[in-house]
């Protein structure tokens, strides 16, 4: 074990609040007290759904167990009057840490089931616990020794996919670039070579040529059926519309599961700063909205699983069966489709060579750290492109904004267009297209061609951020009514003869946000006629759940 002394989280901080006597007794009333001896594990690495513990006497160390490149370390120590717990108690993530009793005493054990009911039913106590768990997760994320190591090359698309997943899921991790001395040492300690990259080291397990799905399985975040599983509502897609549907469904009594093929956040998570979202006059990042939405959903008991890609569904009069890409089967009474739309790729030679390492579809802190101070290109003329351009320029990048249209004001909010044109480090190329990509292992420059004059210009760009239209995520839905662009038709937009037999059997017509398949609803960017704005997506997700209740009500 490391010879560092046990770390005491200061009492009175967000991560270790002072419990008044009434709150302490309230917690004790929820569980069963038991004597514990020195050396006992209250929970261990790999445990799922651990119980919560309140320390009545004695001391408990929270230990990060040894990995191939790091010794065992005491991450925190709790004593009488304090409680154990962290955000993984809500996420369903397998424990990455071990709780070891180092001084015999007495603890109160609050079962995981009781804890989750408390989070949904006791407003004041759940607020205290949520704030504490989020603060502890931030400490864990910032700790020098992380519980998961990701090893790879900085420009690797596969490594970036893992880093993006870990960041979106707020999974404590450490990134090691193997082109550095420290990264090479970690790779050697793991006994792996460059052919194994990217490598993930976690809980003594080493994953080679790792993918986000493998990482999710290793830490317990992938969907696996549990005894007694039953769902009233499954939401497919965890962007703003999907998270809102999950929150409103679970908070109103529906057993709710939210699935996402990649990670929560959707396209909103790609936005570095959103300044026209109600309630955030100073702006808010998509990552912040996603984080708060996830925590709020978990508070009400929503199960969130990612990456979990839906491959197919089969409907029956009262149930729908969902099949995931990995073969898992889920049965539910209703579905909200909130799969949104993914940005289109440009039809350029060598696009696949650069995607993930030099070509990105998001401009967040993760990508920003990679390109800060370097020349970059942003392609697109709507708000996402404008937000990305400003964010990157503020990081010291010289930004070439490539817009196919004749003006950036046609699709971009006026306040944003004004900021883009006024920024000294943003150069706007209207009526232009990217026609060539140049570089060896990483992007070095692009060729920009004017559609009006035909002239070409080579522009330095170490990265390209692409926001050029979207393809709706509807290919997995069978025999459903779509518009000419592939977006889902709902309620009044459905053809009069759509699903006539099914609706006749039900004795009703489609409800608001209901697709041509009974009890399958749509919300957000995937729906025909949606506004393609976060506030609208949130409203649609909540409104779709109102229709779900009507559809599930006894006739």
N, C-alpha and C positions, 0 to 999 in steps of 0.2 A: 504493500500500500504506500501511496505517496506520504512523505513525512510532513506535508503541509498540515497546519492545525485545522480542526474543523471550522468551517465558515458559519458564523452566526448572522443570519439576516436580522438587521436591526429592528427591534420592537418599535412599533409605531409607524413603520413604513407601509407602503401599499402592499408589499409582499409579506408583511408580518404585522397585521393590524392589532391594536390593543383591543381585547375582547372585554366588554363590560360584563359584570356578573350575570345580568339577565341573559345576554347573548350566549355566554358560556354555558349556563344552565339549560338554555333552549337547545343547544347542540347536544349536551349530555342526555337530554330527554329523548332524543331521536335514536339512540343506540343502546348498546349493552356493554357495561364495563367489564373488564377482565384484567387479571394480573398477568404481566409479561416478564419473562426472565431475560437477563443479558444473553445476547447471541441469537435471540429469536428474530426471524424475518417477518415483518408485518406484510410486506409484499416483495416480490422479486422481479428481476428483469424477465420480460416475456409474459408476465401475468396480464390477462385481459379483464376489464371491468373490476379493478381493485376497489376494496372498501375504503371509506374515509375513516381517519382516526383522529381523535382528540386526545392529547396527552394530559393526563391528570397528575402523574408524577413520573420521574425518571427522565431519560433522554433517548432520542432516536436520531441516528445519522442517516442521511440520504446519500447513497453511494453510487457513483458512476463506476461500473466494474471495468476492469482492465481490458484493453483491446491490444491488437498486435503492435500498435505504435505508441500506446499511452498506458501509464500505470493506473491502478485503481486510485480513485480520488473521492474524498468526502466533499459533496457539493453543498450540503447545508446540514444544520443540526437544529432539532426542535426539542423543546422541553416543556415543563408543566405550564398549562395555560395557553398553549399553542396547538395548532392543528396541522395535519399533513394533508396534502392534496395539490393537484396541479391540473392544467387544462385537459390532459389526456383522460381524466376521469369522465369527461363529457364526450370526447371525440371517439372513444372506443379504441383508441390506439393502445397497442400493447405497451406495458410499462418499459421505459428505457432505463429505469433506475431501480435501486433496491433500498428498502427501508429496514435498517438494522437497529435493534434495541441494544444500546451500549451501556445503559444503566437501568437495572431492573426497576419496575414501577407498575403503573396502572394506566390503561388506555381505554377509551370508549370507542367501540367499533360501530360505525354507522354503515349499514349495508349499502351496496351500490344502488340497489333498487330504491331504497328509502331516500338516498341522496338525490337521485334523479327526480323523484316525485317532489322533493323539497324544492329543487331548482325551478320547477314549473309552478309551484303553488304558493311559496312564501316569498313575496316581493322583496322585503327588506333584507332578509337573510341571504337570498339568492344574489342580490346586488352586491353584498359584502363578499360573498364567496367568489363570484365572477371577477370582481375587481382584483381580488387577491390572486386568483389563479392566473389571470392575464399578466399580472406583474411578475409572478413567478416564472411564467413562460418566457417573458422578456429577459429575465435574469439568466435562464437556461440558454436562451438563444445567444446571449452575449458572453457566456462563459468561455474562458480560454480553451477548455477541453470539452469538445462537443461529444455527443453520444453517437453520432453517425458521421463517418468521413466519406466524402465523395472525391475520388481521384481521377484526374483526366487532364487533357490539354485544354488551354484557355479557349482555343478556337473550335473546339469539338461540338458539333450539334448534339450528339448523344449525351455529352456531359452537361450541356446547357439545358437539355430536357429534364435531366435529373435535378439540377439546381433550381429550375423553375418550379418543378413539382414540390420539392422540399420547402421552397420559400412560400408558395401558395398555401401549403398545408401547415405552415409554421412549425415545421419539423426541425428540432435543433440539430444542426449539422455544421461540419467544417469542410470548406472547399480547399483542396490541395491541387495546385497546378503542377503537374509532374515535370514541367520544363524548369522548375525551380529546384534548388538544393533540398528544401524541406519536403517538397512533393515527391522527389525521387527517393528520399529516405523513407517516406511512408510507403511508397510502392515496393521498395526492397523489403521493408519490414513485413509487408503482407505476403511476401514471397511470390509476387506476380510480375508480369512483364508488360510492355507496351501493347502487345497483342491482346491482352486481357481488358484493356481500357474500354469504357470507363469502369472503374472498380468502386464498389461500395463496401465499407467495413462497418458492421453493426452487430452488437451483442455477441461478439466472437464469431459471427458468420461473415464470410467474404463472398460477395457477388461479383462475378466477372461478366464483362460485356453487359453491364446492368442496364435495366430499363426502369421507368417509373412504376410499371406494374409489379416488377420484381421487388422494388423497394417498398411499395405499399404492402405487399404480402409479408415482407420481412418484419415490418413494424405494426402489422395488424390493422391497416387502414383499408384493405380491399374488402369487398362485400363477401361474406360467408354466411350462409343461412344458420340460424340458431333455433334450438328447440323452442317451439311456441311462437315463432315468427308469424305475425299476420299484419297485413297493411291495408288500411283503408285508402291510402293515397300514396302513389309513387310519382315523384317529380323527376323527369328526365332532363337534366341540364341544371347547373348550379350557378348561373349568372344572376344578375339582379332579379329577373322575373322568377327564376326557379327558387332562389333563396326566399323571396317574398312569399311565394306559394307554400313553401315548406313551413315558414314561420306562422302564416295565418292558418294553415291546415292543422298543425300540431297544437297551436294555442287555442284552437276551437275544438279540441278533443279527437282529432283524427290521428290514428297511428300512421306516421309519415316517414317515408324514406326518400332521400334525395340522392340521385346518381349523377355523376359527370364523367364523360369519357376522358377528360384530361385532368382538370383540377378546378375547384370552385373559383368563380370570378368572371368567367366568360370574357367577352371582349372588353367589358368594363375594367377588368384587372389590368388591361394594357394601357389604360389612361393614366398618365403621370399626374395630372391635375385637372379637376373638373370644377369650374367656377360658377356654373349656373344651376347647381343642384340645391334645392330648397333646404335651408337650415345651415348652410356652410358658406357664409359670406366671404371667408378668406380662401375658399376652395378646399377640395378634398381629393385625395388620390383614389384611383380605383382600388388599389390594394387596401386602403383603409376602409372603404365601403365594404369590401369583401370580408375583411377580418371581422368587422363589427357584425356583419350579417351572419357569418358563420357562428360566432359566439351566441348571438341572439337565437339562432335556430337551435343550437345545442341546448341552450337554456330550457327551451320548451320541449325537449325530448326528441327532436328530429335526428334520425340517423343519417349521416352523410358518408358516402363512399365514393372514392375516386383513386385511380382511374377505373371506372366501371362502364364499359361501352355496351349499349343495348344493341343486340344483333337482330332481334325479331320479337314480335308479339302476336298472340292469338287471343281473340276475344270470344266470350260466351255471354249468354244473357245476363249473368250477374257477376262474372269474374273476368279478369284479363290476366293472361300469363305472359310474363316478360322473360326472355332468354338473353343472358349476357354473353358477350363474346367468348368468355372462358367456360361457358356451359352451365353456369349457375342459373337456376330458375326461381322466379319471384312471382307470387300471386298477389293481386291487388284488386280492390273494388273500383278504383278510378285512377286515371293518369292525367297529369298536366305535362304537356310537351313544352319544354322551354329550352330547346337545344340551340336556339339562336342561329347564328350564321358565322361561317369562318371566312377570313379574308382570302381573296383570290391570289393565286400566284401569277407572276408575269411569265409569258411564254418565251423565255430567254435561254440560250445555251449556257450551260454550267450553273443554272439556278440551283439544282440539287447539290452541286459541289459546295456551295456557300451557305445554303439554308441551315439555320440553327447556330452556325458559328460566326457568320458575318451578315446574314440576312435574317431579320427578325420581324415578328408581327406584333410586338409590344415594345413600349418604351417605359420600362419601370426602373427602379433603383438597381436591379440586377444587371440589366443591359447597360444602364448608365455607367456603372463602375467599369465596364469593359471598354467604353469608348470615350470617356470623359477627356475633353481637350483635343480630340482628334476630329478630322473632317468626316462628315457623314452625309448621307442622302436620305430624305424622307419622300415617299411617293404617295400621293393622294391629295384630295382637295376638300375633304370634309373635316369635321371637328377633331376626330381622332388624330389625323395627320397634323393639324394645327397645334393641338396640345403636345404632341410628340416633338414637333419642331421647337417650340418654346422651351420645353423641358431640357432638351439636348443642348440648345443654345445657351441656356443658363448654366450648364455644366462646362461651358467653355468650348463647345464644339462649333466649328463652322458648318452651318447646315445649308444644304441645297434642297429646297422644297420643289419637287417636280409635280406639276399640276397639268393634267391633260386638257382641262377646260381653259377658256380664255380669261377667266377671273377667279380668284379664290373666294369671292363673296357669293357665288352662286349656290354653294353647298355648305359653306362655313358660317357659323354665327358671326354677326358683325363685330362684336366685342373682341372675338378671337382673331378675326381677319385683321383688325386694326393693330393688335399686338404683334402679329406676325410681320406685317409690313413695316412696323416701326422698329423691329429688333435689328440691331446693327450686325449680328452674326448670322442672320437668316437671309438667304438669297433665293428669291422666288423665280422659278422658270415656268411660265404659263404656256399653254398650247404646246406642250412638250411631252416626250416619252423617253423612258430609259430603253435603249436599244442594244447595249452590249455591257457585259460585265468583265472586268479585268483583274488579274491577280493570280498568285500561285496557290498556296494553301488557304490564304485569307484574301478577302476583297481588298483591292488597292485603289481602284477608280471605276467609273462608269462612263458610258457614252450617252449623252443626252441629245436627242434629235428634235428639232423644231418642226411641228406639223404644218406650220404656215410657210416657212421658208425652205425647209429641208436641210438646213445647215446642222452640222454636228459639232458637239463640244465635248471634250474629255474633262470630267470633273473628278477631283480627288475625293475618294470616299472609302473609309476603312470599314464601313458598315452601311447597310441599306435597310431602312424601316419601311415596310410595305403596308399601306392601308388603302387598297383599291377595290372597293366593292366587296360583296359578300355572297357566299353560296349557302342557302338554308340547309340545316341539318335534318332532312326529312327522308333520306334514302331508306331508312330502316322501317318506315311505316308502310304497311300493306294496304293497297286499295283505298287510299284516302284521297279526298278531293284537294287538288293544288291549283294555284294560279299559273299563268304562263311562265313565271320565273321560278316556280317550285316552292313558293311559300304556301302555308296551310290556310285554306279557306275555313271560315267559321261562321256559325249562326246565320245572319241575314245575307251573307255573301255566298252561301252555299246554293248550288242549283236547286230548283224546286223539286227535282226528282232524285236528289242524292239520298241514297240509303232508304228509299221509301219503305221497303219491307221492314227494316229494323225499327224505324220510327213508328210505323203503324202498330207493330207488336207492343211497343212501349206506350202507345196512346198519347204521344206528345211530339213536338217538333224540337230541333236542337236548341239548347239553352245558350245564353251568352257565352262566348269563347269555346263552345263545343264544336268539334270537328264533325266530319261526316260519319265518324265511328262513335256510337253512343258511349258516354262516360270517358271519352278521350278528349281532353281540352287542350287548348294552345294559348300561350302567353309570351309576350316579348317579341324579339326580332324575327322569330320563325313564323310569325303569324302575318298573313296578308293584311296590309293596311296599318301595321304598327308604326309608331312615330320614330323608332330607332333612337330613342333617348332613354337614359337610365330611369328618370322619374316616371316616365310612361310605362316602362317595363315593370317597375315595382307595382304600380297601380294595376296593371293587367294581371300580374301574378296573384295579387290579393283578390281581385274581382273574379278571377277564374275559380278560386276556392269557394266563393259564394255560390257559384253555379254547381260546383261539386257537391256541396251540401244539399242542394235542391235535387240533384240527380240521385243521391243516395238515400234521401228521405223515404220512409215507407209510403207506398202509394195508397 
